[in-house]
Amino acid sequence: MAMKLIREKTKMTLLDLAERFQVGNYSAISTTVGKLNKLMGSDRNILAEYELLRTEIAEK
């Protein structure tokens, strides 16, 4: 979720995120975010948790 939130809230590139999360390849970021998007589409609890985090961040 952190990768997706950071990607949404900043102008960081996939490469920047890969470096920040110490992931070997930036495509891993894209794959991870894609899997989370798919999971949020099928699991309302995950979606609710994500929305809660996003709201809490926006309030700060």
trRosetta pair geometry for C-beta under 8 A, 3 or more apart (Angstrom, degrees):
i j d omega theta_ij theta_ji phi_ij phi_ji
1 4 5.7 -59 -153 40 39 109
1 5 6.0 37 153 -19 72 109
1 36 6.6 159 -83 -144 55 145
1 49 7.4 -91 -92 119 156 103
1 50 5.7 -153 -132 -108 117 86
1 53 6.2 79 155 53 136 165
2 5 5.7 -57 -144 39 30 110
2 6 6.1 27 160 -16 67 108
2 21 8.0 144 99 -94 116 120
3 6 6.1 -59 -146 39 25 107
3 7 6.1 27 155 -21 63 111
3 17 6.0 87 -145 -177 89 133
3 21 6.5 -12 -89 -55 104 154
3 29 5.7 -162 -166 -148 133 87
3 32 5.7 48 64 103 159 128
3 33 5.7 -121 115 -69 113 93
3 36 7.8 165 67 -6 105 150
4 7 5.6 -55 -145 37 29 114
4 8 6.3 26 156 -17 64 108
4 33 4.9 139 -87 -127 87 93
4 36 5.5 -116 -44 90 141 151
4 37 7.6 159 -116 -56 137 80
4 50 7.4 -20 89 -144 139 123
5 8 5.8 -58 -149 38 29 109
5 9 6.0 5 163 -3 67 117
5 50 7.9 -162 -65 -157 99 84
5 53 6.4 -82 -83 126 143 120
5 54 6.4 -156 -116 -90 102 78
5 57 6.5 135 -170 -17 128 166
6 9 6.2 -68 -135 48 26 97
6 10 5.6 -18 179 20 68 118
6 12 6.2 -13 149 39 101 139
6 17 6.4 144 100 -112 127 109
6 20 7.7 -132 154 92 163 154
7 10 7.2 -69 -119 52 13 82
7 12 6.7 -96 -105 70 50 98
7 14 7.8 24 -114 -88 117 64
7 17 6.4 -10 -76 -72 91 151
7 29 7.5 146 -73 166 129 117
7 33 6.2 -7 18 -102 161 148
8 54 7.7 -18 86 -121 151 115
9 57 6.9 -81 -82 139 156 140
12 16 4.1 -129 -166 91 91 134
12 17 5.4 110 132 -54 124 83
12 20 7.3 -19 -163 -9 150 142
13 16 4.6 105 50 2 72 100
13 17 7.1 -136 96 -1 42 85
13 26 7.5 -20 134 -144 90 143
14 17 5.7 -55 -150 38 34 112
14 18 6.3 39 151 -24 66 104
14 26 4.0 97 129 178 100 114
14 27 7.5 51 157 -73 140 31
14 29 4.8 177 -155 72 86 133
14 30 5.7 -4 -129 -48 141 94
15 18 5.6 -50 -147 33 32 114
15 19 6.6 31 154 -16 63 103
15 26 4.5 -51 -82 -80 54 143
16 19 5.9 -58 -154 36 30 109
16 20 6.3 28 151 -19 66 109
17 20 5.5 -56 -144 38 33 112
17 21 6.0 10 164 1 69 111
17 23 7.6 1 123 30 76 125
17 26 7.1 99 63 -136 87 86
17 29 4.7 99 99 -123 125 153
18 21 6.4 -66 -139 51 24 94
18 23 4.4 -95 -147 69 74 99
18 24 7.4 -66 -176 74 114 18
18 25 6.5 -93 -143 117 145 17
18 26 4.1 -105 -27 -91 143 63
18 28 6.6 107 -115 52 104 99
18 29 5.3 -110 -66 -29 81 121
19 22 7.3 20 -175 -79 30 40
21 29 7.2 137 38 -90 139 102
23 26 7.4 113 95 -92 113 32
23 28 4.6 -144 173 77 131 135
23 29 6.2 153 67 -52 156 84
24 28 6.8 82 55 -12 72 142
25 28 5.2 109 73 -14 79 98
26 29 5.5 -38 -168 21 57 114
26 30 7.0 54 141 -14 72 100
27 30 5.3 -51 -153 39 47 115
27 31 6.1 50 148 -22 72 104
28 31 5.6 -52 -144 38 32 113
28 32 6.1 35 156 -21 65 107
29 32 5.8 -56 -147 37 28 111
29 33 6.3 23 157 -14 64 108
30 33 6.0 -57 -144 40 27 107
30 34 6.2 30 155 -20 63 110
31 34 5.6 -58 -148 37 28 114
31 35 6.4 28 155 -19 64 105
32 35 5.8 -54 -149 35 30 110
32 36 6.5 30 153 -18 63 105
33 36 5.6 -53 -149 37 33 113
33 37 6.4 39 151 -23 65 103
34 37 5.6 -50 -149 32 32 114
34 38 6.5 31 153 -17 64 104
35 38 5.7 -54 -150 37 33 112
35 39 6.2 34 152 -19 66 107
36 39 5.5 -55 -144 39 32 112
36 40 6.2 34 156 -21 66 105
36 46 7.7 -153 -160 163 74 129
36 50 7.7 125 171 -91 113 141
37 40 5.8 -54 -147 35 28 110
37 41 6.6 32 151 -23 61 106
38 41 5.6 -56 -157 31 32 115
38 42 6.8 5 156 0 65 109
39 42 6.2 -74 -150 46 32 95
39 43 5.5 -21 171 24 74 117
39 46 5.3 -44 135 104 102 168
40 43 6.7 -71 -113 58 24 79
40 46 5.2 -123 -96 108 61 107
40 47 4.3 107 -162 -83 86 83
40 50 6.0 -28 -108 12 129 152
41 47 7.7 104 -60 -70 23 123
43 46 4.2 57 97 11 114 111
43 47 6.7 165 94 -11 61 86
44 47 5.3 -55 -146 41 38 115
44 48 6.0 42 154 -23 70 104
45 48 5.7 -52 -146 35 30 112
45 49 6.4 31 154 -19 63 105
46 49 5.7 -53 -149 35 31 112
46 50 6.4 32 152 -19 64 106
47 50 5.7 -56 -149 37 30 112
47 51 6.3 29 155 -17 66 107
48 51 5.8 -54 -144 38 30 110
48 52 6.3 35 154 -22 64 106
49 52 5.7 -53 -150 33 30 114
49 53 6.6 29 153 -16 63 104
50 53 5.9 -56 -152 36 31 110
50 54 6.3 30 152 -19 65 109
51 54 5.5 -54 -145 38 32 114
51 55 6.2 34 155 -20 65 106
52 55 5.8 -55 -148 36 29 111
52 56 6.4 28 155 -18 64 106
53 56 5.7 -56 -147 36 31 111
53 57 6.4 29 156 -18 65 106
54 57 5.9 -55 -149 36 29 110
54 58 6.4 30 153 -21 63 108
55 58 5.7 -56 -147 35 31 112
55 59 6.5 30 156 -22 64 107
56 59 5.9 -57 -151 32 30 111
56 60 7.1 26 154 -21 62 107
57 60 6.1 -63 -158 29 34 109
